[in-house]
Amino acid sequence: MKREEQSNRVRARILEVSRRLFVNEGYEKATIRRIIDEADITTGSLYHFFKNKEEILLAIAGEVFTEAGEIAERIVGEMDPPLVFAMEVGIQFYLCQKKLSIAETYLAAYRTQGVTEMIGNRGAKRSQVLFEKYNIDFDHQDYLIRTLAFRGVFQSLLEEMVYSGQIDRIRMMSTVIELGLSTFGVPKEEVEIAVEKTFRLLRERSGEIEALAEGLIDIFVNGHR
């Protein structure tokens, strides 16, 4: 048991240091050597848990994507699938706007095969849960194709945000929510309602959302406690 506890502590330490370096300095600058040195572990210890930096990013991304969905559901407070989806997208955009290094880390994740596969598979399953009533004839591949297509849209707009910044961010968020909901078969009138409710919630509960976003940033940097 002690060996298992020690092993868990080492893995947690690797993730803690990696998160901090990814967010504070950027994914590309955070080398494996730097992670090993700052975590005060051996090279063998790191490679026991992770084959490369991409696997570390995959573990972090999985936690953050899950938490973003849970936060969206807590804010909405009811099972309104279009609104939950819209709020989840809104929170992630808010997070990326608040701390640009997180947007850069998102982009690094989107360019990583393991993360792309994770987003595709987990996203397709979540989309099926949210939007099944709109698409009774869809199978898993239908959801997977649409999930990957939406991921491409989200990635492109994050790149614009990070590298150019010419597009109004409110308009960008509104458009990406509309495109996402339309991709999964939500009728136009319901899309419009979800967008309006999302921005109203972001205004009316800005303090709570700010606190939740800070919590999500903390998870991004430090992980679950």
N, C-alpha and C positions, 0 to 999 in steps of 0.2 A: 504493500500500500504506500509506504514512504517513497519507494522508487517511482510509483505512478504519480504521486503528488509532486515530486521534484520534476518529473517530466512535464506535467501540466504547467508548472511555474515557468519552466524554460520556454515552452511554446508561447505562453501568455506574454512573457518578457520580449520575445522576438516580435510579436504583433504590436505590442505597446510602442517599442522603439521605432518600428517601421511606420506605424501610423503617424507618429510625431514627425519623423523625417519627411514622409510623403507630403504632409500638410504644410509644414513650415518651410521646406526647402524645395519641394517638387519631386515627383516620382523619378524623373530621369536622373536627378543629381544624387538620389539616395542609393548608393552602391551597396552591394552585398557586404563588401569589406567594412563599410561604415556601420552597417547594421550590426555586424558581428562585434566590432569594437565597442560600440555604444551599449550594446546589450551585455557586454562583458562575458561572452560565451566563446566556445571553440567553433572553428569552421565545421567540424563534424557534427556538433550539436544542432547547428542551423540546418544542415543538409539532411539530418535525421528526420526533420519535420517538413521541410520544404525543398523541392528540387531546384527552385530558382526564385527570383524576385516576383515573377508573374504569379506563382502559387501563393505567395504572401498576399499579393494584391487581391487575388481571388477570395481568400478567406475574409479579408477586410470588407470587400465589396458585398459579399453575401450578407454580412451583419447589417451593413448600412441600408441596403435595399429592403431587407426585411423590416427594419425599424421604421423606415420611411412609410411603408404601407400601414404599419400598426399606428403610427402617429396620425396619419390621414383618417383612419377609421375612428380614432378617439375624438378628433376634432369634429367630424361629421356627426357622430353620435347615433347614426342609424344606417341601415344597410340600403343606401341609395347608390348603386354601382357607378353610374356616371359621375356623381359628385365625389365619391371616394377616389376614383381614378383621377379626376381633375385636381383634387386636393393633393394627391400624392405627387403628381407632376408639378403642381404649384410649389409644394414644399421643397422639392429637389431643385427647382429653378431658384427659389429664394436662397437656399443653402449655397448654391454655386455663385450667386450674385454677392452674397455676404462675404465669402472668402474665396477669392479667385484661385488659390492653390487647390481648393477642393474641386473646382471646375476642371482644373488641369489634371487632377488625379482621376476624376470621372473619365476624362478623355483617354488617359492612359489605360484605364480599365476597359473602355470600349474598343481599344485597339488590340486587346489581348485575347487570344483565341479561347482560353479557358473561361474568361469572364463572359465573352460573347456567347459561348455555349450555355453557361449558367443562366445568363439573362434570358436567352432564348427559351430554355426548358422551363425555368421557374416562372418566367413571364407569361409563357403560353398557358401554363396551368392556372396561374392567377387570373389571366384574362378570360379563361373559360369559366371560372367561378363567377366572375363579375358580369360577363356579357352573354352567358349561355342562353338566356331568354330571348335575346335578339337574333340569335344565329342557331336555330334548332338543328340545322343540317351540317353544321361545322364539325370536323373531327380535329384531333390534336394538330395535325399538319396545317390546317387552315389557320389555327391560332398562332402556330409557330411562325408561319410566313408573315402574318400581320404584325406579330411582336417584333420580328427582326426588321421589318420595314419601318415601324415606328421608332425603333432604336436608332436607325439611320437618320431619321428626321431630327431626333433629339440630339444626336451626336453632332450633326451639321450646325445646329443652332448654338450648341455650346461652343463649337469652334469659332463661330462668328462672335460670340460674346467674349471669348478669351483673346482672340487675335485681331479683331476689328472693332467691335463695339459700335457699329454704325446704326443698328436697328434698335428702335425703341423697345425696351425690355418688357413693358406691359403688353404691347402689341404682340411681341414675340411669344410671351406666355399664353396669351389668349388664343393665338393661332395654333400653337402646338397642341393645346388641349382640344381645340375643335378638330384638328386633323386626327388626333389619337382616337377620340370618341367616334368620329365618322369611320375610321378604319375598322372599328369593331362593330359597325352596324347600328350604332345608336341614331335614332331619328333626329332630324335637324332641330325640331322644336325642343327635344330633350337636351340636345347639345347646348342650345342657347340658354336654357334654364340652368344647366350645370355650370356653365361659364359665369353667368351672372351671380349664382349662389357662391361660387368659389371666391370671386373678388369681393363679395360682400362679407364673407367669413374672414377673409384676409384683412379687411378693414376693421370689422367689428371686434375681432378677437386677436388683434395684432400683438397685444402684450403676451397673451398665452402662446401664440404661435412663435413669437420671438423666443420665449423661454424654451419651448419644445425644440426649436431650431438650434438653440445653444446646446441643448441636451444631445441633439443629433451630432453636432460638431464635436462635442465631448466624446461621443461614441466613436466618431471617425478618428479622433486623436488618441483616445485612451482605451477604447473598447468597453464592453460591459463590465461592471464592477461586481 
